């Protein structure tokens, strides 16, 4: 029984690193309970009480500033924004044309506000939804004082939950993230077992890729959480060790995939799978209870077997050696996570982020314009479906545009929203029939739906839409207006809103997925150029800089490309050539980021100083020149090639390298060079080889 309990906890930790989504969903539910409990003695109408509950839910869901002080300021601004929205919405109910006009204009404000970061997104969403819900609840102008009181109670309830009852505990969250890291590390090893067991397949390859991506996300969370628990020196060492584990995991995955192409006997394959399973058993435990892996007999056996492997390796020895390297990296990471660890520091660079301009015509502004046009079309189409519930169509337009940066992203979100709503119809009907008019049961299921909606919001639009639609069915039941016809109107309005949003995104100043992708790739190249410049200075002994942090900036830029390129790689894209194109671009960028992480983890100050420094400068100078050529090609897509890339001439940076760390750095720089040339070919650029004879 304990085994299944431990496995379940590991799966939960892996699915939600740090239990951040669980805490967020719990905050929303607990805030609603406190708000309703505070409003019950006042005997206000049900609609007023629901506004308080909605305010508690929305502030828990949207306010996520990095510090408690910033969160408190945003909560105050959220009350002021919500009060203005409720007042205008109540005024609009008395003047029907006004409510639709203001509602559509609010879409522009909410979408445009995303350019101001977390606070802008939170206030825009709160303003929009606290205009929507009074319309949904058919609030009147005479109820405004009560509604504002309920709004204040809801915001205050969230503040109590946020700062008192479920206050952020940095040490506990760091421990939970570490547990999630171990669970996700075990998931990668489990995926390699599955891939090896079937001798490689497309399905297991995708599972392995997904597991590695989730581990990478967890490594970033460790790096973000560490400075709140340990000092800057310890945090820097932990970053380095976490990267080493991630690199070792990726190398194990690569080795397993290569091994699948070899001729393996059944005994060898079974032996490798058994070794992976034994190693995984050491991963799936709580970091507080787990001894250092170096204190186990399995660790010693892995290192001894890995050290015996040479250039005459037998089949499967590559996996054994990769597993030994992973065990060694994990041991170092566990030691670095101990509070008494004392690392060698590298100074971090200054934060030179430029302030966001308040007014600018860019992709975000174009999305806001598209949202307004889509909202206007949704009002017209929604009125044709239902004169009373047209606002559902406008709400759908807002949802598909919030967070979407291109027409393709809007289309994908629209499809997901409609699919989740269709499934939610079934859930809403079944839940409404299940409660049978019982108010306590209805309220309990509404809280369950709120929890599911908030918990799934960051990972699945379909699941979130399912819980929203199910919750609305229960709300209609609570208000005494539930019917199957009402839910089908909801589906029709959602379809109208999705169609209006997609039409506006495609026709009105369209933001093409490829255009946004090119901009994001340019940002990746900018980060790569900065990384190479500082890595050169560090290796040559000219400057002591934190290139680990720079490698993480590169990682985050690649992650943005992953988000942008999703419409190309998503199954909803029926053109296989475009899906292959998207996957090739993404894979190449991930290779670049992987090699940069490898350099960052191994590089030391002055590692290539002396006679090799000049050759290092020539090598990195050629890479930087190639990056400039590629950037010019991205700035003018479809135009004549701005030049050609120059490949490596084959001259080694160092004629003789004895240290393994230095060999690893040089190897990764060489592979990074190859990946950059591969990326250039995607965009039609050619690469010349200086060793080739000149044409006469």
MIBA-837941 format. One record per residue (C-alpha): x negated, y, z. Coordinates in steps of 0.1 Angstrom, whole numbers, padded with zeros to 4 digits, always signed. Layout:
% MIBA-837941
XYZ...
% end
This chain:
% MIBA-837941
+0000+0000+0000-0029+0023+0009-0044+0017-0026-0012+0029-0043-0009+0059-0020-0045+0069-0027-0040+0064-0064-0009+0085-0064-0027+0113-0045-0056+0112-0069-0032+0115-0098-0015+0145-0082-0048+0161-0075-0059+0155-0111-0027+0169-0125-0028+0200-0104-0063+0210-0094-0063+0228-0060-0025+0222-0059-0021+0257-0072+0011+0249-0091+0025+0230-0061+0019+0260-0039+0034+0283-0064+0065+0262-0068+0068+0258-0030+0065+0295-0026+0093+0301-0050+0116+0276-0033+0107+0288+0002+0112+0324-0007+0147+0317-0021+0156+0299+0011+0144+0328+0033+0162+0354+0011+0195+0335+0012+0192+0329+0049+0186+0366+0055+0215+0376+0033+0241+0351+0047+0249+0371+0079+0257+0402+0057+0286+0383+0040+0277+0398+0006+0292+0383-0026+0276+0353-0041+0264+0373-0071+0245+0397-0048+0230+0368-0029+0218+0353-0062+0200+0385-0071+0180+0383-0039+0172+0346-0047+0161+0356-0082+0139+0384-0069+0122+0360-0046+0117+0335-0074+0104+0359-0100+0079+0376-0077+0065+0342-0067+0063+0332-0103+0048+0363-0119+0027+0381-0092-0008+0365-0093-0033+0393-0088-0067+0380-0077-0067+0397-0042-0041+0400-0015-0043+0438-0015-0036+0439-0053-0007+0415-0048+0008+0437-0022+0006+0467-0045+0022+0447-0073+0050+0436-0050+0058+0473-0042+0058+0481-0079+0079+0451-0086+0106+0464-0063+0106+0498-0080+0107+0482-0114+0134+0458-0105+0155+0486-0089+0153+0506-0121+0163+0476-0142+0192+0466-0119+0205+0502-0119+0203+0506-0157+0219+0471-0162+0248+0480-0140+0253+0513-0159+0251+0494-0192+0280+0471-0181+0303+0501-0182+0290+0512-0216+0286+0481-0238+0265+0495-0265+0240+0508-0240+0232+0475-0224+0222+0458-0257+0200+0488-0268+0182+0490-0235+0178+0452-0233+0161+0452-0267+0138+0481-0258+0128+0463-0226+0114+0435-0248+0090+0459-0263+0079+0472-0229+0075+0437-0214+0055+0423-0244+0034+0455-0247+0027+0454-0210+0007+0422-0214-0023+0443-0226-0027+0455-0190-0035+0421-0175-0018+0402-0147+0000+0432-0132+0013+0444-0165+0027+0410-0174+0043+0406-0140+0060+0440-0140+0072+0436-0176+0087+0402-0169+0103+0413-0136+0118+0443-0153+0132+0422-0181+0147+0394-0160+0162+0417-0134+0180+0435-0162+0191+0401-0176+0205+0385-0145+0229+0413-0135+0244+0410-0170+0246+0372-0165+0262+0377-0131+0285+0405-0145+0274+0430-0119+0292+0464-0116+0280+0499-0108+0297+0498-0074+0275+0468-0064+0242+0486-0070+0235+0495-0033+0241+0458-0024+0220+0446-0053+0191+0468-0044+0193+0456-0008+0192+0420-0020+0163+0429-0043+0144+0443-0013+0152+0412+0008+0140+0389-0020+0107+0408-0025+0101+0409+0013+0109+0371+0015+0082+0364-0010+0057+0387+0008+0064+0367+0041+0058+0334+0022+0028+0347+0003+0009+0364+0032+0021+0344+0063+0037+0310+0057+0018+0298+0026-0012+0321+0028-0041+0313+0005-0068+0292+0022-0100+0294+0002-0118+0265+0020-0088+0242+0017-0082+0250-0019-0119+0245-0027-0117+0211-0011-0086+0203-0031-0103+0214-0063-0133+0191-0055-0109+0162-0050-0093+0171-0084-0127+0171-0100-0134+0136-0087-0100+0124-0099-0105+0139-0133-0140+0125-0135-0126+0091-0128-0099+0097-0155-0127+0103-0181-0145+0071-0171-0111+0053-0172-0106+0067-0208-0141+0054-0218-0131+0020-0205-0099+0020-0226-0118+0032-0257-0145+0005-0252-0119-0022-0246-0102-0018-0280-0135-0011-0297-0124+0025-0304-0091+0038-0318-0076+0071-0327-0052+0069-0297-0080+0062-0271-0102+0089-0288-0075+0115-0282-0071+0103-0246-0108+0106-0241-0109+0141-0256-0079+0152-0234-0096+0138-0203-0128+0157-0210-0109+0189-0217-0091+0186-0183-0124+0179-0165-0139+0210-0181-0109+0231-0168-0116+0217-0133-0153+0226-0135-0143+0262-0143-0120+0262-0112-0148+0250-0090-0170+0278-0102-0142+0303-0096-0134+0290-0061-0170+0284-0049-0179+0321-0042-0149+0324-0018-0164+0296+0003-0202+0296+0000-0227+0325-0005-0239+0336-0039-0270+0315-0038-0251+0283-0030-0225+0292-0056-0251+0296-0083-0266+0262-0075-0232+0246-0075-0225+0260-0109-0257+0245-0122-0249+0211-0107-0213+0211-0119-0225+0218-0155-0250+0189-0152-0221+0165-0142-0200+0178-0171-0229+0173-0196-0235+0138-0183-0198+0130-0186-0197+0143-0222-0229+0123-0230-0213+0092-0216-0183+0097-0238-0204+0103-0269-0225+0072-0261-0194+0050-0256-0180+0061-0290-0213+0054-0307-0215+0020-0290-0181+0011-0303-0196+0012-0338-0222-0014-0329-0218-0052-0330-0211-0061-0294-0205-0096-0280-0176-0102-0258-0199-0107-0228-0217-0074-0233-0184-0055-0238-0169-0070-0207-0201-0062-0187-0200-0025-0198-0163-0022-0189-0170-0038-0155-0198-0013-0148-0176+0016-0157-0149+0003-0135-0173-0001-0105-0186+0034-0110-0150+0048-0112-0142+0031-0079-0167+0055-0063-0150+0085-0079-0114+0080-0067-0119+0090-0031-0117+0121-0009-0150+0141-0009-0148+0144+0029-0147+0106+0033-0170+0095+0004-0206+0091+0013-0232+0104-0012-0232+0081-0041-0270+0077-0036-0262+0059-0003-0245+0030-0021-0261-0001-0035-0243+0004-0069-0262+0037-0073-0296+0020-0069-0287-0007-0093-0276+0018-0120-0308+0039-0117-0330+0008-0118-0313-0006-0149-0312+0028-0166-0349+0033-0160-0358+0001-0177-0343+0012-0210-0368+0022-0237-0368+0027-0274-0362-0011-0278-0329-0009-0261-0305-0038-0263-0268-0034-0273-0250-0015-0246-0281-0001-0229-0272+0034-0241-0240+0032-0220-0259+0019-0190-0285+0047-0192-0257+0073-0196-0239+0059-0166-0271+0061-0145-0276+0098-0156-0240+0105-0146-0246+0089-0112-0277+0110-0107-0259+0142-0117-0230+0134-0094-0253+0129-0064-0269+0163-0070-0235+0179-0073-0223+0164-0040-0254+0177-0022-0249+0211-0038-0214+0212-0025-0226+0208+0011-0224+0241+0031-0261+0239+0041-0274+0238+0005-0298+0266-0004-0303+0272-0041-0327+0292-0061-0308+0323-0074-0306+0340-0107-0294+0375-0109-0260+0379-0125-0254+0404-0152-0234+0436-0146-0198+0436-0154-0194+0457-0184-0158+0450-0193-0143+0480-0211-0111+0494-0198-0080+0485-0217-0067+0514-0238-0031+0524-0228-0022+0531-0265-0036+0511-0294-0023+0495-0325-0035+0459-0323-0021+0424-0323-0004+0430-0290+0014+0461-0303+0024+0443-0334+0039+0415-0313+0059+0440-0293+0072+0456-0325+0082+0421-0338+0099+0413-0305+0120+0445-0308+0131+0436-0343+0137+0400-0333+0157+0412-0303+0179+0434-0326+0185+0404-0349+0193+0383-0318+0219+0408-0306+0237+0407-0340+0235+0369-0343+0244+0364-0307+0275+0385-0310+0287+0363-0338+0283+0332-0316+0298+0348-0284+0308+0383-0275+0302+0375-0238+0269+0356-0238+0249+0372-0266+0222+0380-0241+0210+0344-0241+0197+0349-0277+0178+0381-0266+0163+0362-0237+0150+0335-0261+0133+0361-0282+0115+0374-0252+0104+0340-0240+0090+0330-0274+0070+0362-0277+0056+0365-0242+0021+0351-0244+0023+0344-0281-0004+0360-0302+0005+0350-0337+0034+0339-0359+0024+0303-0356+0024+0305-0318+0058+0321-0319+0071+0293-0341+0057+0265-0318+0072+0282-0287+0106+0286-0304+0107+0249-0313+0097+0239-0278+0123+0262-0263+0151+0249-0284+0140+0213-0278+0139+0218-0240+0173+0235-0241+0189+0206-0260+0175+0181-0235+0186+0204-0206+0222+0203-0218+0224+0166-0209+0207+0173-0176+0230+0202-0168+0261+0182-0176+0250+0152-0156+0240+0173-0126+0272+0193-0126+0292+0160-0127+0270+0145-0099+0276+0173-0074+0313+0172-0081+0319+0208-0068+0300+0204-0036+0284+0237-0028+0255+0224-0005+0247+0197-0031+0247+0223-0059+0224+0246-0040+0200+0218-0032+0198+0208-0069+0194+0244-0080+0163+0245-0057+0150+0213-0072+0154+0228-0107+0136+0260-0095+0108+0239-0082+0105+0220-0114+0107+0251-0136+0079+0269-0117+0057+0238-0114+0059+0229-0151+0058+0265-0165+0020+0265-0171+0018+0230-0187+0050+0224-0207+0075+0248-0223+0098+0219-0230+0100+0207-0194+0104+0243-0182+0133+0249-0206+0149+0217-0195+0149+0228-0158+0161+0263-0167+0191+0249-0187+0199+0224-0160+0198+0251-0134+0221+0273-0154+0246+0245-0157+0246+0243-0119+0249+0281-0115+0279+0280-0138+0294+0253-0116+0287+0273-0085+0303+0304-0101+0333+0283-0112+0328+0289-0149+0312+0256-0158+0323+0239-0190+0307+0219-0218+0316+0246-0242+0296+0272-0222+0265+0250-0224+0268+0244-0261+0271+0282-0265+0239+0284-0246+0223+0260-0272+0237+0280-0301+0224+0313-0286+0190+0297-0280+0188+0286-0316+0199+0321-0328+0172+0337-0306+0145+0313-0317+0154+0319-0354+0154+0356-0349+0121+0356-0332+0104+0334-0358+0119+0355-0386+0106+0387-0371+0072+0372-0365+0069+0360-0401+0083+0390-0419+0077+0421-0398+0040+0431-0398+0031+0394-0394+0002+0384-0372-0011+0353-0390-0026+0325-0369-0057+0325-0391-0062+0363-0386-0061+0359-0348-0083+0328-0350-0109+0348-0369-0109+0375-0343-0113+0350-0315-0141+0332-0333-0158+0366-0337-0155+0370-0300-0171+0335-0296-0200+0346-0318-0205+0378-0298-0207+0357-0266-0231+0333-0283-0254+0361-0295-0255+0375-0259-0262+0341-0245-0291+0335-0270-0307+0369-0264-0307+0363-0226-0318+0327-0229-0347+0338-0250-0357+0363-0224-0354+0338-0196-0373+0310-0213-0401+0334-0224-0404+0347-0188-0395+0383-0198-0363+0385-0177-0346+0366-0149-0309+0364-0158-0280+0342-0150-0274+0324-0183-0251+0299-0166-0225+0327-0162-0231+0337-0198-0225+0301-0209-0192+0302-0190-0182+0334-0208-0188+0315-0240-0167+0286-0227-0138+0309-0220-0140+0324-0255-0138+0289-0270-0109+0282-0248-0091+0312-0262-0097+0298-0297-0082+0265-0285-0050+0283-0275-0049+0304-0307-0055+0275-0330-0028+0253-0315-0002+0260-0342-0027+0246-0368-0034+0214-0348+0001+0209-0334+0022+0180-0349+0049+0205-0359+0025+0216-0386+0033+0192-0414+0002+0199-0435-0024+0174-0426-0051+0194-0444-0045+0224-0421-0045+0202-0390-0078+0187-0400-0092+0222-0407-0081+0234-0373-0096+0204-0355-0129+0207-0374-0132+0244-0364-0123+0237-0328-0147+0207-0326-0176+0227-0340-0170+0255-0315-0168+0230-0287-0201+0215-0298-0217+0250-0297-0204+0256-0262-0216+0221-0251-0251+0228-0263-0251+0262-0247-0241+0246-0214-0269+0221-0218-0295+0249-0223-0281+0268-0193-0283+0238-0170-0319+0230-0180-0335+0264-0186-0360+0278-0161-0377+0312-0160-0409+0312-0182-0403+0276-0193-0415+0285-0229-0438+0313-0220-0473+0317-0234-0482+0306-0270-0448+0292-0277-0430+0324-0269-0436+0339-0304-0421+0308-0320-0392+0309-0296-0385+0345-0306-0387+0336-0343-0363+0307-0338-0337+0327-0318-0341+0356-0341-0331+0334-0371-0301+0322-0351-0290+0357-0343-0294+0367-0379-0272+0338-0390-0246+0348-0364-0246+0383-0380-0240+0368-0414-0212+0347-0401-0196+0376-0383-0196+0397-0415-0179+0369-0433-0152+0367-0407-0147+0405-0408-0140+0404-0445-0123+0370-0452-0118+0362-0488-0144+0387-0500-0178+0379-0515-0202+0361-0493-0223+0387-0473-0253+0365-0475-0266+0330-0468-0277+0313-0436-0313+0302-0431-0318+0267-0418-0346+0256-0395-0379+0252-0414-0388+0222-0393-0416+0239-0373-0414+0229-0336-0411+0256-0310-0438+0237-0291-0462+0212-0306-0464+0192-0274-0437+0191-0247-0442+0167-0218-0414+0178-0194-0380+0162-0200-0362+0193-0190-0380+0214-0217-0374+0187-0243-0337+0188-0235-0336+0226-0239-0353+0224-0273-0331+0196-0285-0300+0215-0275-0312+0247-0293-0318+0226-0324-0283+0210-0322-0268+0244-0316-0285+0256-0348-0269+0227-0367-0234+0234-0353-0237+0271-0363-0246+0261-0399-0216+0236-0399-0193+0264-0387-0206+0287-0415-0197+0260-0441-0161+0260-0430-0159+0297-0441-0176+0291-0474-0211+0302-0465-0241+0284-0478-0274+0277-0459-0308+0278-0475-0337+0256-0465-0370+0275-0464-0388+0242-0470-0371+0238-0504-0391+0249-0534-0380+0282-0549-0361+0281-0582-0380+0294-0612
% end
